């Protein structure tokens, strides 16, 4: 059990209590316990007795013990049963937190996004103390953004939901193999449902076991070839299981992976050969040919295997000669954006460094938050310099791996950088990012970015649009101008590989490649397991058809050091 999970659970309990309008002191106790762990630089394993920490009381200690012993919290599970589902959905509305939702629920009986929209349109919300006309309009605007995403589930949610499904699939012995297909397999930002192709010789038994093991809100179809229902998860999602034979598997996963345009182009190729493609195989003159693998299926048409992430508009078939230039996970030598317990991460410097080394990386950078971001326990200049010493000490213990000292530094609302140059020059790598004041004008946002771009110590701009998938659209930013500045001032732009962000987007990545601006695929990991988001980042960046030479993670340690030194050549 990592510390981040414990902190998140305590915060979730506080939030659920807040939604229920519970005693503020009770709520504060859970938040205090979370903050105590957040501010302690040690990992859970390094703490002698976590229950004796100042700020951990009887109730919060019981929750922690529950988590450490059982892996889950009974308290949180009970609260989830008690809080109306609609209130949880309201948390997706920008500008609404637990306290305000509880007030709306108590005063106006609002228990859903739809009810809030109606109340705002009828101007009932503005009658409450602390809610004005402007607030009503902001709510309506945020709800409109939410409705645009209706029916679509962001990548981070789909990864969580798919994991719950595959955990069940792995326990069913009658399943020989399976593949999650559709937009999820294509590494899209959002998906409308989950598609699973399952090989079994006993589909009815598998059907029965799936229905028994997964929470079902509504059964849609059930039979020997297909099972469809709505999963009763925190946010309901539709799922389709298709049962096929081993011989049908390769063409079935190709067909249901899509995209529609990719499949249309493949059918055109087949038609030119007098053949017809379906999920069951390739038909010609009444005979159906099947394949053991997707590779064999593509080879039948004279093509190399095309990664699912590239199966987009059909043009990928004309670009197969470029496949060898695209980055692969095994090409990654480094990760340049990660957090530790010094700010809001779950693991220590040593633990994050060792995890990177085990991945086969040659180097990595610790980039904890700067002090302006107090909510993330950002480092003061003094703490940052202490951390630099700690990083240097850890680095001395590492063989065949180099750990560097950096920061994810806030760009303040007026454009000022959160650290002075005399602090920045002590670092090996500086990421600049916007975390606050998203309601500024585009001109104000761009001024902030310009100040960062023109600072010689800033090497990289993190998550440039500030978007959170399924939650907010980000701040107003002229991405092309930002990339033009990066080209002019020799900066690197980030593809933040967190499934919550995927920022920059594909179109912007393509423009960065056009301008020959280097791109860093960064996980923004706050825990060891999040370092695995590198795979998502690599697959996502492929969509822009970027040559691996322009991906900073593929560079040798020496080449990367030289590039950063060149950025600072005038200071």
VENZINOR-V677307 format. One record per pair of residues at least 4 apart in sequence whose ideal C-beta (glycine too) atoms are under 6 Angstrom apart, sorted by sequence separation. I is the first residue (numbers start at 1). J is the second residue. If there is no record, write none. Layout:
i=I j=J
i=I j=J
This chain:
i=1 j=5
i=22 j=26
i=28 j=32
i=42 j=46
i=56 j=60
i=65 j=69
i=66 j=70
i=83 j=87
i=96 j=100
i=103 j=107
i=104 j=108
i=111 j=115
i=131 j=135
i=153 j=157
i=158 j=162
i=180 j=184
i=181 j=185
i=203 j=207
i=210 j=214
i=244 j=248
i=248 j=252
i=253 j=257
i=292 j=296
i=306 j=310
i=327 j=331
i=339 j=343
i=341 j=345
i=347 j=351
i=369 j=373
i=379 j=383
i=412 j=416
i=419 j=423
i=440 j=444
i=468 j=472
i=485 j=489
i=504 j=508
i=526 j=530
i=546 j=550
i=555 j=559
i=17 j=22
i=22 j=27
i=42 j=47
i=51 j=56
i=56 j=61
i=96 j=101
i=105 j=110
i=110 j=115
i=119 j=124
i=120 j=125
i=126 j=131
i=153 j=158
i=180 j=185
i=183 j=188
i=221 j=226
i=222 j=227
i=244 j=249
i=270 j=275
i=277 j=282
i=283 j=288
i=291 j=296
i=298 j=303
i=306 j=311
i=339 j=344
i=340 j=345
i=347 j=352
i=356 j=361
i=373 j=378
i=379 j=384
i=419 j=424
i=440 j=445
i=486 j=491
i=496 j=501
i=504 j=509
i=512 j=517
i=525 j=530
i=541 j=546
i=555 j=560
i=67 j=73
i=90 j=96
i=104 j=110
i=105 j=111
i=110 j=116
i=119 j=125
i=125 j=131
i=126 j=132
i=169 j=175
i=200 j=206
i=230 j=236
i=231 j=237
i=270 j=276
i=291 j=297
i=310 j=316
i=339 j=345
i=424 j=430
i=452 j=458
i=467 j=473
i=525 j=531
i=548 j=554
i=66 j=73
i=126 j=133
i=184 j=191
i=221 j=228
i=270 j=277
i=275 j=282
i=276 j=283
i=281 j=288
i=282 j=289
i=298 j=305
i=341 j=348
i=369 j=376
i=371 j=378
i=467 j=474
i=486 j=493
i=496 j=503
i=512 j=519
i=523 j=530
i=66 j=74
i=183 j=191
i=220 j=228
i=230 j=238
i=231 j=239
i=244 j=252
i=281 j=289
i=340 j=348
i=356 j=364
i=370 j=378
i=371 j=379
i=395 j=403
i=410 j=418
i=466 j=474
i=523 j=531
i=18 j=27
i=110 j=119
i=169 j=178
i=220 j=229
i=275 j=284
i=281 j=290
i=340 j=349
i=369 j=378
i=371 j=380
i=394 j=403
i=409 j=418
i=465 j=474
i=466 j=475
i=495 j=504
i=17 j=27
i=51 j=61
i=63 j=73
i=126 j=136
i=219 j=229
i=267 j=277
i=274 j=284
i=295 j=305
i=306 j=316
i=409 j=419
i=523 j=533
i=90 j=101
i=108 j=119
i=125 j=136
i=266 j=277
i=368 j=379
i=523 j=534
i=63 j=75
i=218 j=230
i=228 j=240
i=340 j=352
i=391 j=403
i=465 j=477
i=14 j=27
i=182 j=195
i=216 j=229
i=217 j=230
i=87 j=101
i=181 j=195
i=227 j=241
i=338 j=352
i=391 j=405
i=217 j=232
i=14 j=30
i=120 j=136
i=180 j=196
i=181 j=197
i=226 j=242
i=304 j=320
i=521 j=537
i=13 j=30
i=14 j=31
i=36 j=53
i=215 j=232
i=303 j=320
i=349 j=366
i=388 j=405
i=162 j=180
i=178 j=196
i=179 j=197
i=225 j=243
i=464 j=482
i=36 j=55
i=120 j=139
i=217 j=236
i=493 j=512
i=10 j=30
i=120 j=140
i=178 j=198
i=204 j=224
i=207 j=227
i=407 j=427
i=432 j=452
i=521 j=541
i=107 j=128
i=203 j=224
i=406 j=427
i=409 j=430
i=411 j=432
i=33 j=55
i=177 j=199
i=405 j=427
i=406 j=428
i=10 j=33
i=11 j=34
i=32 j=55
i=33 j=56
i=90 j=113
i=175 j=198
i=176 j=199
i=405 j=428
i=406 j=429
i=407 j=430
i=408 j=431
i=409 j=432
i=411 j=434
i=10 j=34
i=89 j=113
i=255 j=279
i=404 j=428
i=413 j=437
i=493 j=517
i=495 j=519
i=497 j=521
i=86 j=111
i=175 j=200
i=343 j=368
i=366 j=391
i=404 j=429
i=408 j=433
i=410 j=435
i=86 j=112
i=117 j=143
i=158 j=184
i=174 j=200
i=340 j=366
i=342 j=368
i=343 j=369
i=432 j=458
i=492 j=518
i=493 j=519
i=494 j=520
i=495 j=521
i=496 j=522
i=497 j=523
i=498 j=524
i=7 j=34
i=33 j=60
i=84 j=111
i=252 j=279
i=334 j=361
i=430 j=457
i=29 j=57
i=174 j=202
i=251 j=279
i=333 j=361
i=340 j=368
i=430 j=458
i=483 j=511
i=487 j=515
i=492 j=520
i=494 j=522
i=496 j=524
i=333 j=362
i=334 j=363
i=335 j=364
i=336 j=365
i=339 j=368
i=430 j=459
i=431 j=460
i=432 j=461
i=433 j=462
i=479 j=508
i=483 j=512
i=7 j=37
i=30 j=60
i=251 j=281
i=334 j=364
i=337 j=367
i=429 j=459
i=445 j=475
i=487 j=517
i=7 j=38
i=174 j=205
i=175 j=206
i=431 j=462
i=445 j=476
i=469 j=500
i=480 j=511
i=486 j=517
i=174 j=206
i=248 j=280
i=269 j=301
i=344 j=376
i=415 j=447
i=434 j=466
i=445 j=477
i=446 j=478
i=453 j=485
i=460 j=492
i=461 j=493
i=462 j=494
i=468 j=500
i=483 j=515
i=518 j=550
i=519 j=551
i=520 j=552
i=521 j=553
i=158 j=191
i=343 j=376
i=344 j=377
i=415 j=448
i=424 j=457
i=449 j=482
i=459 j=492
i=463 j=496
i=513 j=546
i=3 j=37
i=155 j=189
i=172 j=206
i=343 j=377
i=442 j=476
i=460 j=494
i=483 j=517
i=510 j=544
i=518 j=552
i=343 j=378
i=498 j=533
i=509 j=544
i=154 j=190
i=415 j=451
i=453 j=489
i=467 j=503
i=497 j=533
i=172 j=209
i=370 j=407
i=373 j=410
i=411 j=448
i=438 j=475
i=506 j=543
i=152 j=190
i=153 j=191
i=372 j=410
i=388 j=426
i=453 j=491
i=463 j=501
i=465 j=503
i=502 j=540
i=506 j=544
i=363 j=402
i=365 j=404
i=367 j=406
i=369 j=408
i=370 j=409
i=497 j=536
i=3 j=43
i=152 j=192
i=203 j=243
i=254 j=294
i=367 j=407
i=370 j=410
i=463 j=503
i=464 j=504
i=497 j=537
i=3 j=44
i=151 j=192
i=250 j=291
i=349 j=390
i=353 j=394
i=365 j=406
i=367 j=408
i=411 j=452
i=349 j=391
i=381 j=423
i=495 j=537
i=95 j=138
i=198 j=241
i=200 j=243
i=247 j=290
i=250 j=293
i=254 j=297
i=250 j=294
i=350 j=394
i=357 j=401
i=168 j=213
i=193 j=238
i=194 j=239
i=195 j=240
i=196 j=241
i=197 j=242
i=198 j=243
i=342 j=387
i=349 j=394
i=168 j=214
i=372 j=418
i=495 j=541
i=95 j=142
i=199 j=246
i=250 j=297
i=94 j=142
i=370 j=418
i=93 j=142
i=262 j=311
i=265 j=314
i=199 j=249
i=353 j=403
i=257 j=308
i=259 j=311
i=261 j=313
i=262 j=314
i=265 j=317
i=259 j=312
i=261 j=314
i=92 j=146
i=197 j=252
i=197 j=253
i=6 j=64
i=197 j=256
i=460 j=520
i=492 j=552
i=6 j=67
i=195 j=256
i=13 j=75
i=373 j=435
i=13 j=76
i=16 j=79
i=9 j=73
i=12 j=76
i=19 j=83
i=365 j=429
i=367 j=431
i=1 j=67
i=1 j=68
i=9 j=76
i=16 j=83
i=19 j=87
i=161 j=233
i=181 j=253
i=185 j=257
i=179 j=253
i=181 j=256
i=161 j=237
i=181 j=257
i=490 j=567
i=19 j=98
i=18 j=98
i=18 j=99
i=21 j=102
i=19 j=101
i=15 j=98
i=19 j=102
i=18 j=102
i=153 j=237
i=21 j=106
i=459 j=564
i=459 j=567
i=456 j=568
i=456 j=570
i=456 j=571
i=186 j=308
i=187 j=309
i=185 j=308
i=186 j=309
i=402 j=557
i=355 j=528
i=355 j=531
i=345 j=526
i=346 j=527
i=347 j=528
i=336 j=520
i=337 j=522
i=336 j=522
i=337 j=524
i=338 j=525
i=339 j=526
i=335 j=523
i=363 j=557
i=362 j=557
i=332 j=534
i=329 j=535
i=329 j=538
i=327 j=538
i=326 j=542
i=331 j=548
i=334 j=553
i=327 j=548
i=332 j=553
i=325 j=547
i=331 j=554
i=327 j=551
i=309 j=539
i=309 j=542
i=309 j=543
i=189 j=469
i=43 j=341
i=41 j=341
i=41 j=342
i=43 j=347
i=43 j=348
i=189 j=502
i=155 j=469
i=154 j=469
i=154 j=470
i=149 j=470
i=145 j=473
i=39 j=377
i=38 j=377
i=159 j=499
i=4 j=346
i=3 j=346
i=156 j=499
i=2 j=346
i=155 j=499
i=156 j=500
i=187 j=539
i=187 j=540
i=94 j=472
i=4 j=527
i=2 j=527
